[in-house]
């Protein structure tokens, strides 16, 4: 195989990977940072994926990887790129977020989730990230483990403890008795 064919094959693998992961990574980043920073961090993430293309688990030699195979690792890369961006823009970003929060007015019909956000803010950074990956991204504990660098067992234990803590904090203020969110058997993976 010539060098040019190898480059084309690598480019095709990357384009297949980018096609699968760009949209979910964009949503992931939108939930975690300001809209001004999302595109920059996504670009950094894709650059890292290009550089580490051979390290992406589940990518193989085909051009169409399965999202379940590659996304958890890519979430971990995006998480690292986001942490780098936050460190680099720490003071400016914190000031900008404070200004945005003071000027934003929730729509009149918006549901008030301030109690949930306050409960999440009382969690540690890693616990908050584990809950977000589980609840917002729909990842199983083994996938969360891959994205965060924890073990699957540690993720399951953290999820169990955090769900109990959140239920206790939110229990008295709940408006309905139905359990919101995931089904009771979710969050455990036999995979």
C-alpha positions in Angstrom: 0.0 0.0 0.0 1.5 3.4 -1.0 1.8 6.3 1.3 -0.9 8.2 -0.5 -3.4 5.2 -0.2 -2.6 5.0 3.5 -3.4 8.8 3.9 -6.6 8.4 2.0 -7.6 5.4 4.1 -6.8 7.3 7.3 -8.8 10.3 6.0 -11.8 8.0 5.2 -11.6 6.5 8.7 -11.5 9.9 10.3 -14.4 11.2 8.2 -16.5 8.2 9.1 -15.7 8.7 12.8 -16.4 12.5 12.6 -19.7 11.8 10.8 -20.8 9.5 13.7 -19.5 11.5 16.7 -19.7 15.2 15.7 -23.4 15.7 16.5 -23.4 13.9 19.9 -20.2 15.6 21.0 -21.7 19.0 20.0 -24.8 18.2 22.2 -22.5 17.0 25.0 -20.5 20.2 25.0 -23.6 22.4 24.7 -24.8 21.0 28.0 -21.5 21.7 29.7 -20.2 25.1 28.6 -21.2 28.4 27.0 -22.3 28.4 23.4 -19.3 30.6 22.6 -16.9 27.9 23.6 -18.6 24.9 22.1 -17.2 25.1 18.6 -13.7 25.8 19.7 -13.7 22.8 22.1 -15.4 20.6 19.4 -12.6 21.6 17.0 -10.0 20.7 19.6 -11.7 17.4 20.2 -11.8 16.5 16.6 -8.1 17.5 16.3 -7.2 15.1 19.1 -9.3 12.4 17.5 -7.4 12.9 14.2 -4.1 12.7 16.0 -5.1 9.7 18.0 -7.1 8.0 15.3 -5.3 4.7 15.8 -6.1 4.8 19.6 -9.9 5.1 19.2 -11.4 1.8 20.5 -14.0 0.2 18.2 -13.0 2.2 15.1 -11.4 -0.7 13.2 -10.5 -0.3 9.5 -14.0 0.3 8.2 -15.4 3.8 7.4 -18.6 3.5 9.5 -17.9 2.8 13.2 -20.8 2.0 15.6 -21.7 4.9 17.9 -21.8 2.7 21.0 -18.3 1.5 20.2 -16.6 4.9 19.7 -18.7 7.5 21.6 -17.7 6.8 25.2 -14.0 7.2 24.4 -14.7 10.3 22.4 -16.7 11.7 25.3 -13.6 11.2 27.4 -11.5 13.1 24.9 -14.1 15.9 24.7 -14.2 16.1 28.5 -10.4 16.5 28.6 -10.5 19.2 25.9 -13.2 21.0 27.8 -11.2 20.9 31.0 -8.2 22.4 29.1 -10.4 25.2 27.7 -11.8 25.9 31.2 -8.3 26.1 32.7 -7.1 28.4 29.9 -10.2 30.7 30.1 -10.9 30.3 33.8 -11.3 33.9 35.0 -12.8 35.3 31.8 -15.3 32.4 31.5 -16.4 32.6 35.2 -17.1 36.4 34.8 -18.9 35.9 31.5 -21.1 33.1 33.0 -22.0 35.4 35.9 -22.9 38.2 33.6 -25.0 35.9 31.4 -26.8 34.4 34.5 -27.7 37.8 35.8 -29.2 39.0 32.5 -31.1 35.8 31.5 -34.8 35.7 32.3 -36.4 32.3 32.0 -39.5 32.1 29.7 -42.8 32.5 31.5 -43.8 29.0 30.6 -40.5 27.4 31.6 -40.5 24.7 34.3 -38.5 25.7 37.3 -35.7 23.3 37.8 -33.8 25.5 40.3 -34.1 22.9 43.1 -32.6 20.2 40.8 -29.7 22.5 39.7 -29.1 23.5 43.3 -28.9 19.8 44.3 -26.6 19.1 41.4 -24.4 22.0 42.4 -24.0 20.5 45.9 -22.5 17.4 44.4 -18.8 17.0 43.8 -17.5 17.6 40.2 -17.0 14.0 39.4 -20.4 12.9 40.8 -22.1 15.7 38.8 -20.3 14.5 35.6 -21.3 10.9 36.2 -25.0 11.8 36.8 -25.0 14.0 33.6 -23.4 11.3 31.5 -26.0 8.9 32.8 -29.1 11.1 32.7 -28.4 13.5 29.8 -26.2 11.4 27.5 -27.9 8.1 28.3 -24.7 6.2 28.9 -24.5 2.9 30.7 -22.1 2.6 33.6 -19.4 0.8 31.6 -19.6 3.6 29.0 -19.4 6.3 31.7 -16.4 4.4 33.1 -14.7 4.6 29.8 -15.4 8.4 29.5 -14.3 9.3 33.0 -11.5 6.8 33.6 -13.3 5.2 36.6 -14.1 1.5 36.8 -17.6 0.3 36.0 -18.1 -0.8 39.6 -17.0 2.7 40.9 -19.5 4.3 38.5 -22.4 2.1 39.6 -21.6 2.8 43.2 -21.4 6.6 42.6 -24.7 6.5 40.7 -26.4 4.6 43.5 -25.1 7.0 46.2 -25.8 10.1 44.2 -29.3 9.0 43.2 -30.1 8.4 46.9 -28.7 11.8 47.9 -30.6 13.6 45.2 -33.8 11.7 46.1 -33.4 12.8 49.7 -32.7 16.4 48.8 -35.5 16.6 46.2 -38.0 14.4 48.0 -39.8 17.0 50.1 -40.1 19.5 47.2 -41.4 17.0 44.6 -44.7 18.1 43.0 -45.8 14.6 42.1 -45.3 11.2 43.6 -44.3 9.5 40.3 -40.6 8.8 39.9 -39.1 11.2 37.3 -36.2 10.4 35.1 -35.0 6.9 34.4 -36.8 3.6 35.2 -35.8 2.0 38.5 -33.8 -0.8 36.7 -31.8 1.7 34.6 -28.3 2.5 35.4 -27.2 -1.1 35.7 -25.6 -2.8 32.8 -25.1 -6.5 32.3 -22.7 -5.8 29.5 
